[in-house]
Amino acid sequence: MNETVEQFAQRIRNYWHVENKVHYVRDVTQGEDASRIRVQPLPNLFALARNLALNLYREQGETNMAQAQRQAGFGLEFLKTLFRMK
């Protein structure tokens, strides 16, 4: 391994950026770790749906995924906005 301390530190930061941006949100906000869905292919389908939801929220400019998820559950207007429906 021929990298400087700064490059190594950057690699560590990049790893935690992914962990905080994706995995933490899926685990905490969406309750993925608590899910009792175990029979294939359902876990993969639900993970796909969770990722789709996060990507739709981010595409709308949402930065707080928990708040975006609550808004999506409150009414049809937010969902129509997410899916660009009239």
MODELLER restraints for C-alpha pairs under 7 A, 6 or more apart:
rsr = mdl.restraints
at = mdl.atoms
rsr.add(forms.Gaussian(group=physical.xy_distance, feature=features.Distance(at['CA:26:A'], at['CA:32:A']), mean=5.69, stdev=0.5))
rsr.add(forms.Gaussian(group=physical.xy_distance, feature=features.Distance(at['CA:27:A'], at['CA:33:A']), mean=5.41, stdev=0.5))
rsr.add(forms.Gaussian(group=physical.xy_distance, feature=features.Distance(at['CA:29:A'], at['CA:66:A']), mean=5.62, stdev=0.5))
rsr.add(forms.Gaussian(group=physical.xy_distance, feature=features.Distance(at['CA:37:A'], at['CA:43:A']), mean=5.89, stdev=0.5))
rsr.add(forms.Gaussian(group=physical.xy_distance, feature=features.Distance(at['CA:56:A'], at['CA:82:A']), mean=6.14, stdev=0.5))
rsr.add(forms.Gaussian(group=physical.xy_distance, feature=features.Distance(at['CA:57:A'], at['CA:68:A']), mean=6.42, stdev=0.5))
rsr.add(forms.Gaussian(group=physical.xy_distance, feature=features.Distance(at['CA:60:A'], at['CA:82:A']), mean=6.75, stdev=0.5))
rsr.add(forms.Gaussian(group=physical.xy_distance, feature=features.Distance(at['CA:62:A'], at['CA:68:A']), mean=6.55, stdev=0.5))
rsr.add(forms.Gaussian(group=physical.xy_distance, feature=features.Distance(at['CA:71:A'], at['CA:78:A']), mean=6.54, stdev=0.5))
rsr.add(forms.Gaussian(group=physical.xy_distance, feature=features.Distance(at['CA:72:A'], at['CA:78:A']), mean=5.65, stdev=0.5))
rsr.add(forms.Gaussian(group=physical.xy_distance, feature=features.Distance(at['CA:72:A'], at['CA:79:A']), mean=5.67, stdev=0.5))
rsr.add(forms.Gaussian(group=physical.xy_distance, feature=features.Distance(at['CA:80:A'], at['CA:86:A']), mean=6.68, stdev=0.5))
